[in-house]
Amino acid sequence: MDDDEIVADMIDDSNERNEESSDEEIVNESNVSASEAFQALEVTRRWLEQQHADPNHLLLVTKWRDEASRIRSQSLKQTSLLSYCSQNK
């Protein structure tokens, strides 16, 4: 085998592995809950603080975390029957 054939074989092998891994990624995808998002963003925020990241980046991640917290708390609240009645009027 010459160099060109070796490179071609390696590229083919790499493409096959990428196709297999992308198929696995699609199968493993699922909806992320607000609680999972909140936890991930909290870890991200702490990591950014440790890295002394740009304050604008830290603020952006904090806003995303706060939004995930708001959505999480809304999903945990029990909805009253009166709220359903007022929506139907």
Helices and strands as residue ranges (DSSP letters): H 3-28, H 34-50, H 55-76, H 81-88
